[in-house]
Amino acid sequence: MALAVVIFGALASHAVGSSLLALNDLYVLCLGPIFETRWTPNVYAYFLGGPGEADPALGVETALLLLNLGVLSIVAYGLTARISGQASAGSGFHTFLYGWLSPVLAQMNPEPGGLKHLIAYVVTDIEAPKALVGYEGQVENLSLNADKQIVSLTLRNCRSFYLNADGKTIGHKVIARELPIPRLQLDQSQIKNIALSVVFEETTETDDDDSVENANS
C-alpha cells in the first residue's frame, strides 16, 4: 500500500509538472516566445529530445503520456482493491494474495453470537538468561511483502513471556505485569518465530446493547 502511494505520488507530480511546462510550450507555439533562451525550458522535452533543437510538441506529448499513465494507475489500483476485497477467504485468488495467511484469515469469517480475535504468540530476538523473550497479544496490523513474509506486526493488549528449552522440554513463563502493554510493534528482524490463533469470544445481549449505546453516543 505504502509503495503504491509513493509510486502514484511521484507519477502524479511528474504529470502536473509536465502539464504546466506543456502549457508554456502551447503558448510559445501559438503566440511566440516572450524572450529567447539558449536552452529548452521544458526539461522533459530537453531530456527526451536530446540537446539541441527539441520538437516543440514533445512537451505536450509527454504531459499527455504521463496523464494517461496516472489515469491507468488509478483505474488499475481501484480494480485491484475491489477484486482483492471481494475475494472469498480460502479461495485460490485469496491464497494467491495472502499465501500461508489465507487459511488463518478464512477462520476470521464472522459468526453469529460472538466476535473473533486473531492472537499472535511471537518469539523475538531479545535474549534473557537461558531464555528468549516473547509477546502474546491481539493482532492489530500485519504486513506481508511480495514473498508473503511478515514485514511488520502490531499487537495490542499484549503480555510478555520467557521461553526456554533444555533439550527435552520447552518452558513458558509469563512475565508478571500490573497492566498489559497497550500497543507493541515488531519488525521482521525482531521476529524469530510466530504462531497465530483465532479466538472466539461469545457475546451476550447485554454486550450487544452496550455496543449499540456506544455507537449512538
C-alpha positions in Angstrom: 0.0 0.0 0.0 2.7 2.5 1.0 4.7 1.6 -2.1 1.7 2.2 -4.3 1.1 5.6 -2.7 4.8 6.6 -3.3 4.7 5.5 -6.9 1.4 7.1 -7.7 2.5 10.3 -5.9 5.7 10.5 -8.0 3.8 9.8 -11.2 1.2 12.5 -10.3 3.9 15.1 -9.5 5.6 14.5 -12.9 2.2 14.6 -14.7 1.4 18.0 -13.1 4.9 19.4 -13.7 4.9 18.3 -17.3 1.4 19.7 -17.9 2.5 23.1 -16.6 5.5 23.1 -18.9 3.3 21.9 -21.8 1.1 24.9 -21.3 4.2 27.0 -21.8 5.0 25.1 -24.9 1.5 25.7 -26.3 1.8 29.4 -25.5 5.1 29.6 -27.4 3.6 27.6 -30.4 0.6 29.9 -30.6 1.9 33.3 -29.7 5.6 33.0 -29.9 8.2 33.3 -27.1 8.3 36.3 -24.8 12.1 36.1 -25.0 14.6 33.8 -26.5 16.7 31.3 -24.5 19.6 29.1 -25.3 18.1 26.0 -23.8 14.7 24.3 -23.8 12.7 25.4 -20.8 10.7 22.2 -20.8 13.1 19.7 -19.1 11.0 16.7 -20.2 11.3 17.7 -23.8 15.0 18.5 -23.4 15.9 15.1 -21.9 13.6 13.1 -24.3 14.6 15.1 -27.4 18.3 15.4 -26.5 20.5 18.5 -26.6 19.8 20.9 -29.4 16.5 21.9 -31.0 13.7 19.8 -29.5 10.4 19.0 -31.0 8.0 21.9 -30.0 5.2 19.4 -29.4 7.3 16.9 -27.4 6.4 18.5 -24.1 2.7 18.3 -24.8 3.0 14.6 -25.8 5.0 13.9 -22.6 2.3 15.5 -20.5 -0.4 13.5 -22.2 1.5 10.3 -21.7 2.0 10.9 -18.0 -1.6 11.9 -17.5 -2.7 8.7 -19.3 -0.4 6.7 -17.1 -1.8 8.4 -14.0 -5.4 7.6 -15.0 -4.5 4.0 -15.8 -2.8 3.7 -12.4 -5.9 4.9 -10.7 -8.1 2.5 -12.6 -5.8 -0.4 -12.0 -5.5 0.3 -8.3 -9.2 0.6 -7.9 -9.9 -2.7 -9.7 -7.2 -4.5 -7.7 -8.6 -3.1 -4.4 -12.1 -4.1 -5.4 -11.2 -7.6 -6.6 -9.0 -8.3 -3.6 -11.7 -7.1 -1.2 -14.3 -9.4 -2.8 -12.0 -12.4 -2.9 -13.6 -15.0 -0.6 -11.3 -16.3 2.2 -9.9 -19.7 1.3 -10.3 -19.3 -2.5 -7.5 -19.7 -5.0 -7.2 -15.9 -5.6 -7.3 -15.2 -1.9 -4.5 -17.7 -1.4 -2.5 -16.1 -4.2 -2.9 -12.7 -2.4 -2.1 -13.8 1.1 -0.3 -17.1 0.8 0.1 -19.0 4.1 -2.1 -16.4 5.9 -5.2 -17.2 3.8 -6.4 -20.2 5.9 -6.0 -18.1 9.0 -8.0 -15.3 7.6 -10.6 -17.8 6.5 -11.1 -18.7 10.1 -11.8 -15.0 10.8 -15.1 -15.0 8.9 -17.8 -13.6 11.3 -20.1 -16.0 13.1 -23.3 -15.1 14.9 -23.2 -15.0 18.7 -19.7 -13.6 19.1 -16.6 -11.9 18.0 -13.3 -13.4 16.6 -9.9 -12.1 17.6 -6.6 -13.0 16.0 -4.0 -13.8 18.7 -0.3 -13.9 18.0 2.4 -15.6 20.1 5.7 -14.1 19.0 9.2 -15.3 19.9 11.6 -12.3 19.5 15.4 -12.0 19.2 15.6 -10.5 22.7 17.6 -12.8 24.9 17.4 -13.3 28.6 19.5 -15.7 30.8 18.8 -19.1 29.2 15.6 -17.9 27.6 14.1 -15.8 24.8 11.6 -13.1 25.4 8.3 -13.4 23.6 5.0 -11.5 23.4 1.4 -12.6 23.3 -1.4 -10.2 22.1 -4.2 -9.4 19.7 -3.1 -8.7 16.2 -3.9 -5.1 15.2 -1.9 -5.0 12.0 0.1 -7.5 10.0 2.0 -6.5 6.8 3.5 -9.0 4.3 6.0 -8.4 1.5 5.8 -9.8 -2.0 7.2 -13.1 -0.8 4.4 -13.4 1.8 6.9 -12.9 4.7 6.0 -10.8 7.7 7.4 -7.3 7.4 5.9 -5.7 10.5 3.4 -6.8 13.2 1.5 -4.6 15.6 0.0 -6.1 18.8 -2.3 -4.6 21.4 -3.1 -5.6 25.0 -0.1 -7.9 24.9 1.9 -9.6 27.7 5.5 -10.7 27.6 6.8 -14.2 28.5 10.0 -16.2 28.7 10.6 -19.2 26.5 13.4 -21.6 27.4 14.3 -25.1 26.2 16.6 -27.5 28.0 16.8 -30.1 25.2 13.8 -32.2 26.5 11.1 -29.7 27.4 10.1 -26.2 26.5 9.2 -23.9 29.3 6.8 -20.9 29.1 6.7 -18.4 31.9 4.6 -15.3 31.8 6.4 -12.1 32.9 4.2 -10.5 35.6 2.9 -7.0 34.8 0.3 -5.0 36.5 -1.2 -3.9 33.2 -0.8 -5.4 29.6 1.2 -3.5 27.1 -1.3 -1.3 25.2 0.5 -1.5 21.8 3.7 -3.1 20.6 5.2 -3.0 17.1 7.8 -5.6 15.8 9.6 -5.7 12.5 10.8 -8.6 10.5 14.3 -8.6 12.0 12.9 -8.9 15.6 10.7 -11.9 14.9 12.3 -15.3 15.3 9.1 -17.3 15.3 5.3 -16.7 15.4 2.2 -18.7 16.0 -1.3 -17.4 15.2 -4.6 -18.5 16.8 -8.2 -17.4 16.2 -10.1 -17.0 19.5 -13.9 -16.8 19.5 -15.4 -14.6 22.2 -19.1 -15.1 22.9 -21.2 -12.0 23.3 -24.4 -11.6 25.3 -27.5 -9.4 24.6 -26.1 -7.0 27.3 -22.8 -6.7 25.3 -24.8 -6.0 22.1 -26.9 -3.3 23.9 -23.8 -1.7 25.2 -22.3 -1.7 21.7 -25.4 0.0 20.3 -25.4 2.6 23.1 -21.7 3.3 22.5 -22.3 3.7 18.8 -25.2 6.1 19.4 -23.3 8.2 21.9 
